[in-house]
Structure formats: C-alpha cells, structure tokens
C-alpha cells in the first residue's frame, strides 16, 4: 500500500510557496526519491477576485468541495486504485475545470500532497489535519516565514501582481503556526524561501518521518479538563501585554491604515486564543510562558 502525507504550505502571496514546491518536485525526481510530489495549487481550482476574500460562504463551500474530492484522490493513491483517481479527476474537471497530474508508480511510494494555498487561518490548517486523522496519513506544515517587504518585492515581479493593500491585509491576518502552544502544529518547518539544498533535504526527511508516524483519529469519548478561570485571566493579561508590545514594534513599519487594521486584527487574535484556551485547543502555562513565546502567537 502506498503512503500519503498532507503537506500544508503557509504564507502570503510572494512568500515563495509555488517556487519551492516546483524546485522540491524537480529534486525528488532527479534523485529518484521515494517521496513523490503531487502539487495541488488552489489558485488553479478556486479563482478568487481582487479582494481575495476567503471568508465568504461561497469560498468556504468551494474549498470544502475541493477537499472532499481530494479525499477520494488520497484513498485512490493508498489503494493504487487508478479508477478512483480518474473518477476524482473527472469530478475536478466538471466542478473546477482543472485536474491533478498524478502518475501512480508500480513500486510503493510516499505521495506528498503539497496543498499550495495561503492557509493563513489556523482553522484552514486544522481542516487538513482532520483529513489526515480520518485517513491516517502524515501531516506536515511548511511555513514560508518572509517579511511583508520581501513578499511585496517578489509579488511586483509577477505578470499579474496582487494589489499591495491586499498583500498587507493578508500578512496582517496570517496566523503563524505555533507548535509550542498548539501541539497539533508541532510538525512544522520554518522556511525563508531560499530553496537551498539543506532546506529541501530537511523537508524530504520530515515528510518521511511524518508519513511513518501518521495521524490517528481522536477518541470520541475523550474528555478535556475545564480550564480554571484564574488561568484564563492570567493568560489574558499576558496576551494584552503582548498585543501592546507588538503594536509598538510595528508602528514604525506600517502606515496609518495598515496599523489600524493590524491593531484590530491583534485584538481578534487575542480573543480567538482565549477561546481556544477555554476549549482546550491550546496549552499555555502562564507561570512558565516567556514574553517572547507569547508574542510569537501574534
């Protein structure tokens, strides 16, 4: 049976996600690696307007539809079922006028599905983790950690660049992965978009590791202990202080409109983190967490 790993690419446009994916795929072919790359570029399937609004009901529906069909591809790969893959591709063509280029090898391989999207909301990434658990596959995140200035410079070189104000909004909204507090994000590799051989080899090895230690479904009867109110209060104080410090740091880097949006988004993130704490999705010990660790949540 073939093995599968979901590889989630995280970063704003211009961060180097597609370039890295294409380079990685080329190197894996040249070295006859056991890792095969299946490049799923969301932009080809879901064409969005200038506002890049991924939060509308229509966009959410299209994403869920795409992920549902990708599940069929995953099962087809695992079972070496060419017919199931062809049927999934037929459905992709009907619904999105696109399909996935995939050649099944006669030998057992690791098929890494590179989900090339912005994935700037943690909830988007958690959707993929849920699929990995359901189908018992590997799960790895690649975070393209480049500055807004660098991303804008790369974006300006594109034939069809994204508006700069849209780039700023996406960078502001990006919820960076944090394996320290969100334990399910522990399998994350930070990349600077240099595409050097060390990074490529690191990603190859992490894909193999994650695939050989696949995600498993969560026990339905698992009960989480409620978080004490005093802990929530202490964490809230730490978050408020972090928000204040991060805003001070960004004042010199962002213009007035961007700073206003950035501040508003930080407040939303703080509330979301507190909610995650109450739900048991994040593990924060206010006695041990450092200032730097808390700021990384933003």
N, C-alpha and C positions, 0 to 999 in steps of 0.2 A: 504494500500500500504506500502511495506517495504521502509525503508530509506537507503541511501548509503553514505559512506564517503570515499573519497580517502585519504589514509594515506601514505605520501611520506617519505621514510627513506633515510636520507642523511648521508654519512660518508664513509670513505675509508675502504677497507677490514681490518678486525681485530678490527673494532670500536665497535662491539657487536650488530649489527643490527639484525641478524638472531636469536641470542640467546635471545634478548629482545622480539622479535616477538613471539617466541615459548613459552617463560615464560608468556607473556601477554595473549596469547591464552589459556594457561592452567588455569590461574587465572580467566579469564572471564567464563570459563566452570564451574569451581569449585563454583563460587558464583552465578551461574545462571543469569549472567548479561544480560541486554537487548542488549548489544554490542556483536556481533558475529564477529569473525576474519576470513577473507579469505586471506591466506598467498600466495602471488604471488612472488615467488623467481625468479628473472630474470635470475640468473645463470643457472637454470634448463631449461629455454626456449632458452636462447641465450648463447651458449658456445663459449667463445672467447679465442684467443690464449694468449701466454705469454705476448705479448705487451699490452694486454687489451686496444686496440685502439678502442674507441667507436665513433671515429670521421669519420671513413671511410664510404663511400657511402653504402657499404654492411650492416654495423652495423646499420646505420640510417634506412635503409629500413626494417631490421628485427624488430627494435624497433617499428616503425610505424605500421607494420603488427600486432605485439603483442597488441599494444594499440587499434588498430581497432577492434580486436576480443574481447578485454576486454570491449569495449563499449557495445557489444551485451550481455555480461555477466551482466553488470550493468542494462540494460533495463530488462533482464530476472529476475533479483533479485527484482527490483522495482515492476514489474507486477506479481510476483510469477508465472512466466512462465517457467515451468520446461523444456518444449520442446525447447525453445530458448536457455536455458543454456546448454542443451545436444547438440544442434547443434553447439554452440560455442566451447564446449569441443571437439566435433568431429573434428572441424576445427583446434583446437590447436594440437590435436594428429597428424593430417595429416601434418601440417606445422612444428611443433616443436617436435613431438614425446613425448609430455607431455600434461597434462591437469590440471585443477584446482579442488581440492577437496572441494565440496560445498554441504551442506545439507540445503535445504530450510525448515525453521520452519513453522509450521501451524499458529503460532502467528506472529504478526507484530514485526519486529526486526530492529535494526540498523546493517547493514552489512558493516564492515570496511575493505576495500581492502588495505591490507598492501603491498605496492609496494616496495619490498625488492631489492633495487639496490643501486649503489653508488650515483647516481644523483648529481655528483659533478659540473655539469654545471647548471647555473640558467635557461638556455634555456630549459633544460630537464624537470625541475620542472614546468616551465611555460606551457609546453605542457600538463601536467596533470591538471593544473589549468584551461586551456582552455576546457578540457573534463568535469571538474566539473561544469563550467559555462554552457556548452552546455546541460548537463543532469541534471542541478540544484541539484547537490549533495553537501555534505560537503567536505571541503578541509583542511587538516592538515599536517604540516611538523614536522617530528621528526629529530632533528639534534644531531647526536652522536658526541659530542664535546670532543674527546680524543686526546691526544698528539700522534705524529708520533712514538715516542719511545714506548708508551704503545701499540699502534696498531701493531707495528712490533713484540713486545714480544708475543702478542696473536697469531699473524699470524704464528710465529715459532712453535707453539704447534699444528698446523693443520697437518693432514696426508698428505695434498698436498699444502704446503705453496706457496704463491705468491712470486716471486723474490723481494728482498728488494729494488732494484733500481726502480722497478715498483711501489712499495708502496710509495717511495719517490716522484716519478713523479705525482702520483695521489693526494697525500697530497698537493703538490705544486699547482696543477691545481684546487683544490677544491675551489669553490666559495661559501663561507659560507652564509647562509641565513641572511638577514638583514631587519627586519620588520620596522626599524626606517626610512630608506630611500626608500626601496622598499615596499610600503604599502601592496601590494598583498601578501607579505610574513609575514604579521602580525600574522597569525595563525601558530606559530612555537613554539615547546617545545624543549629546550636545555636539553640534557641528557648526563650524564657522563659514562653511561654503567654499572651502579651499580645494576640495576634491583631491587632496593628496593621497598617496597610496596607503599611508598609515590609517587614515580615516576609512578608506574603502575596505581594508583588511579587518579593521575593528568591527565595522558593520556586518561583514560576512560572518565573522565568528559569533557575534551576538545573535544573528539570525539563526545560526546552527544551535546555539545554546537555548534560545527561547523555543525553538521547534522541538528540541529534545526534552524540554520541560514545559509541555503545553499547558494552557489554561484549562481549568476544570469548572463545571457548573457549581454554583453555590448551593449549599444545602438549604432547602426551602424552610426548614424548621429552625434555622439559625436565628437566635435572639440576641440583639445587641443590648448591652447595659446602657441605661439612660445616663446622659452626661450631667454632672452636677451643675446647678445654677451658678455656683461660685466659680467654677472652672470657666463657664461661658463668659462670665463678667470679666475675669482676669484676661482671657484671650481677647475679648473685645477692646480692652484698654490697650493691649499690645498692638492690635490692628490699627486702632485710631492713631497711635503714636507713629506707626509705620507709614500710614497714609500721609500724615503731616510731613514727615521727613522726605518721602518720595516726591511730594509736590514741590518742596523747597528745592530739591535737586534738579527737577525738570523745568523750573521757572525760566532758567536761562537758555533752555534748549528748545522750548515750544513757543509758538506765537500765541496771542491772546485767545483766539477762538479754539485752537487745539488744546491749550492749557485748561480752558473752561470745560471742554469735553472730557479731557483726561481726568480732571478732578471729579467730575460727575461719575465717570466710569469706575474710579477707585472706590467711591462710596458704594456703588453697586456691587463691586467685587467683595468689599468688606462684609456686606450683608449676606452675600452668597456663601462666603466662607463660614460665617457664623451658622448659617442654615445647614451647611454640610457637617459642621461640628455637632449640631443637635441630632442630625440623622445618623451620626456615626460613620460618615464617609471620609472624615479626615481625623488624624490623630495628632493633637497638639497638647504638649505638656507645658503650661505657662511657666513652670518653675525651671525648666531646662532649655526652652527655646531661646536662641540668641536673637539680638536685634537684626543681624544680617539674614538669619534664616526666615524670620517673619517678613522682612522686606522682599524676599525672593518670591513670596506669594503674590506680589503685585508686579 
